[in-house]
Every structure is written in C-alpha cells, then in structure tokens.
Amino acid sequence: MVATGYTEMEYGEVTVLIGAERGSYPFGNSLLVRGTDATLVVDPSLSLVEAAPPADVVLVSHAHEDHVAGLGSYDVPVHIHEADIAALRSREVMVAGFGLPPEAVADVDRKLRDQFHVQDRPDALEFTDGAVFDLGGRTVTVVHLPGHTAGHCGFLVEPDGFLFVADVDLTSFGPYYGDVGSSLVDFEETVRRCREIDARWYGTSHQKGVIEGADEFRGRLDAFAGVVEKRDAVLLGLLDEPRTVAEIVEHRLVYRPHVEGAHVRPVERRTALRHLDRLIGKGLIAEVEQGRFLAT
C-alpha cells in the first residue's frame, strides 16, 4: 500500500484534500480549514502520511483506520466525539469494535499498525454534538451523525456553507452499519438529519467527493439510503420460507459473493440481525420457531 499524495480542491475557503484513487478505501478525503487565528484538519487520511499540511487542531469524524492514518503527523490537539473516543485512544479498542473472530484479531491489529499507521492517542479530547471550533472568521460546528459508528460526526463550516458528511458517503455500496457499535436505527435518523441541513457544498470521505446544491445532495442521499430498503426486500424474498440467521448470512445482504475476509460473516450476521429486528417491528416477518424466521 503506497501512501500517495492528495489533490487540493477549493470550495470557498475550505480546501478538500482528495486522496488517491478519488478517496476510495483505503484512502480517503480530508479537509483543511483556515481561519485568521487557527488552521484545522479533518480526518487526516493515508494520503497525508508523507505530506501532511500544518494545522493547529485535528478533528476526527469517527474512529476507523482510514480516517486517522495520517494522524501521526500531528502533535496538536485531536478531538473526536465522546462515543468514539475510547477507540481513538486505544487501537485495541478500535479493533475490538470490528467484532472479528478471535483468530483474526492479531492480523487486523498488525494491518492497522503497519499499513494504516494507527497508534494509540491517549491524549485525544472529546466533543459532543453542537460543539463549535472558532478559527477566527470561520467556524466548524460538530453535527453528530451516528449509525456508522456510535460517534460518527459531520462538520459544518461557516460562512462557507460546507457540510462534511464523512462516511455518509453516497456510494452505491450503501450505508454500512456492521460494527459492534453500529446502529441501523441511528443511521436512518442520521439520513433524516442530513436532509434537514441546507448547505452549498456537501463533502464525502470517499469516491463521490463534493456535491454542490442541497437538491442534488438530497437526491443522492435518498438513493444511498434506498440501499437499506433493497436489503429489506432481499431479506423478505429470502424469507418466503423459514430461514435461520446462518442461512441469511450465507446468502449475504451486504457483500458480493466474491468478497472474502474475516470480517465478512460477522458483518453479515450483525446486519442481518438489525434488519430482522427492523422488519419484526414492522410486522413483516415473524420468528416461527426458535431461530427460524418467515415473512408474514
């Protein structure tokens, strides 16, 4: 994995540092925000490892490796939402949050250390929803957008009207809520909150880059959120006869059949259980016998 550089794009006074391969994982997009008194970086990605711009403070949208890979370049205050702070302070906690099989933990820990340069940040500071960072003539306000992780946040930069929505990334893959601390319920509320925020530009962490205009953003957001409904539909179709969770996992709601890795089955299982709970709550499926589910 090569930590190649980034491309700078200006949106008002906000600079988007577009990572290699259009910010596709394992890379990502970062922000550089300058005020008259201070400069702030959001989500120092792998592309910043060799060429990190100077900053006085760093904000992290959530504690995933691709959003903190360049953090070692900064000996300045680092802030993250209180719900994700333990995972930023400790790589062990970050790895535990992936909910992997025990035999896979050591390999993933080495990957985070060696490929993503993730180190413990016991000095990390916490923020909460609505916290404001005043840079002098420019503010960055925290917008809590949970679901992907419990502490996942966006950042609204004013007066530029730039909303960074991080891993509400609008990709065709759709929302990811497969970690131990993820929540489908919270993600759906996050989608609703994003729709309510009027901005000029909406920045994503991966691939889609920056979207201009609220109408365009909301259309793409609806398509992104629509993947949840598609997963529901797949599950309902699968449950035209009684199925166990294990059978649902083998069918897959999230990953395509060719995707392999220790993370696949745990993510598929957690995702399936979250959709089952959702559809049971809507009265669309029932547990017809212990551990077997059927569409009603």
N, C-alpha and C positions, 0 to 999 in steps of 0.2 A: 504494500500500500504506500503510495507516494503522496506526501503532504504538499501537493502543488498549490500554487498561489491562487489569488482571487482576482475578480474583475470588479472595479468600482462603478456604481451607477448612482446618480444623484436624483433625489426626489425632494425638491425644496432644499432644505439644509440637512436632510437625512441622507447619509451615504450607505447604500446597501453593498456589502462585500459578498459578491456572488461566488460561491465556492466552485471548485472543479466539478465538471460534468453537470453544470446547471444546478449545483447543490444537491444532486442525488446522493442518497446514502451510499457510502459512509461519510460523504461530505455534507455541507450544509451552507446556508446563507446566514451571515451575521450583519449586525447594524453598527454603524459608527455615528454617534450623535454629538455634535459640538454646540456648546453654549459659550457665552462670553466668560464664564467663570470656570467651567469644567468640561471635560470630554468623557463620554460614556460609550462602552461597547456592550452589545447584547449578543449572547451566545457565541463565544469565540470557538469557531469550528476547526476541523482538522486543517483546513486551508490557511489558517492563521498561525500554524505552528512555527513556520520559518519566517513569517513576515507580519508579525502582529503590530498593528498601529498603536501608538501610545494612547493611553487612557488613564483617567483618574479614578474610575469606578467601573465595575463589570456587573451586569445583570444577567442572570441565567433564567431562561423560561421554564426549564424543568430538568430534572436530574437524569438525563440519558447521555450516553457516552459521546454521541455525535454533536452534542450541544456544548460540551465542555472540553473537547480535545485540545483546544488551544489555550486553556486556562493557565497552564504552567508558565506562559509568557508574561503573566500579570502578577506583580507583587503589590496589588492595590486592593481596597475593599471589594469583596464579592458578595452579592446579595441574591437570594432565592426565596421563593415562597416557603412559609413555615412548614407546610405539609411535605415538602421535598428536601428540607434542609439536612435531615439525617443521611440521606443518600448522597448528598454532595460532600458532606463531612467525612464519609466513610465509603470507600469503594466496596467493601464487604457488604454493606447495607444496600448499595446500588445493585450489586449482583443478586443479592437475596430477593430483591424486588421483581426480578425476572421470573422467579418461581420455576427454576430449572430442575431437572433430575439431579440428585446428589453427585452422580458420576460426571456431570458436565460442568459443575461449578468451577473447578480449578482451571479448566481450559478457557472458559469465558473470562475468568478473572485475569488470566495471562493476556488474553486478547485486549481487554480494556487497558491493561498496563502497558503493553508493548506496542499495540497498533494505534490506540487512542490516547495514550499518554495520561490516562486518568490516575490521579493521585488524590489521597485524602486531602480535603480542605477543612481542617478543624476550625479555621478562622472564619468560615463562611457566616454571613449575617442573614437574618430572616426579615422578610417583609410580609405584608398582608395586602389583601385587595384594597385598592384605592390609594396605596402609598404613592407619594409624589417625589420625584427626584428633580430638583431645580438646578439647572445647569447655568442659569443666567440668561434670561431672554428666551429660554426654551425649557419646557418641562417634559418629563417622561412619567406617565401615570400607569401604575400596575392595574391590569384587568385580569382577575382570576378566571381562568377558563379550564376547569378541571374535567376529568374524564379519561384523557390520555394517560396522565398521572394525576394523583390527588392534588399536587401543587402546580400543575401546568398553568402558565400565565401568558397573556399577551401584554403588549406595551403600546400605549397611545402617546405619540409625540406631537406636541402642540408648540407653536401655532401652525405647524406644517400640515396637520391633519393626516398623519401617517399611523396606521394601526398595524403593528406586527402581531400576527396570529400564530406564529411558531408552527407547531405540528397539527393545527387545523389547516393542513397543507393543500387541500383541494385536489389531491391526486386521484386517479381512477381506482387506486387500491382501496380508498375509502378510510373511514375512521378506524384507528387502532385503539382498542381498549382491552388488551390481552395481558397486561401485567397483573401482578398480585393486587396492587392498589388501584387499578383502573376501575372505571365505572361507566357502564352504558347509560345509565340514568343521568349521570352528571354530564356525559358527553352531549346528550340530547339537549340538556339545559344550556350548555355552552354554545351549541349551534343557535339556539334562540337568542342568547345574549349577543352573539356576534352580529346577527341580523339587525339588532336594535342600534348598533353603533354606526353613526354616519361619519365617514372619513373620505378623504380624497384618494388615498392610496392604502392598499392592504398588502402587507408583505408576508410571505410564507417562508418556511425554513427550507423547503425542498422543491425543486423542479419547476413549479409554476411561477416562482419569482414574485413579482409585484403586479397586483391587479389594480387598475385605475377605475374609480367610479363605484358608488355604492350599488347601483343596479346590476352592474356586471359581476361584482363580488357576490351579491346575494344569489344570483342565478347559478354561479359556480358552487356556492355553498350548498344550495339545495341539491345539486347533482351529487356532491360529495356526501351529504347526509343521506341521500337516497340509497346509498350502498347498504345502509342499515336495513332499510325496507327490503332490499333484494336478498339479504341474508335471511331475513324473516321468511320470505317467500320460498327460498330454497329449503329451509327447515320445515316449513309447513308441507311442502311437497314430499319431502322425505318421510314425514310422519303420517303418510296415508296408511301406513301400517305401523304397529308398535315397534319402537326402536329404543335401544339403550343409548346412554351417553357415549359409550365406547364406539358404537356403530356410527353415531353422528360425527364423532371425532374423525373416524376413518374416512367418512365422506368429504369432510372439510367445508367450512364456511368461509375461511379467511385465505388460506394459501392454495395456490395451484398444485396439482399432483406432483410436479417435478421438484418442488421446493423441499429441501431436506435440511435437517439440523435438529439439535437437541431441543430447540425452542418450539418446534412446530406443534407437537402434540400437547404440551402444556398450554400454549396459547389457544389452540383449537378447543381444548376442553373448557378453559375459562370462558371463552367467547360463547361456546355452545350453552353453557350453564346460564350465562347472562341473558341470552336470547330465550332460553326456556322459561326463565323467571318472568321475562317481559311478556311472553305470549300466554303463559298461565294467568298472569294478572289481567290480560285482556279477554280471558275466557276462550282462547282459540285452541289451546291444547290442554290435555289433562294427563296426569300420571295414572295409567290404567291398572298398573300393578307395580310393585316396588322396583324402581329403577328403569321402568319402561314407559314411554310417552307416546301419545297418539293425538293427532289433530281431531278436534271435535266438530 
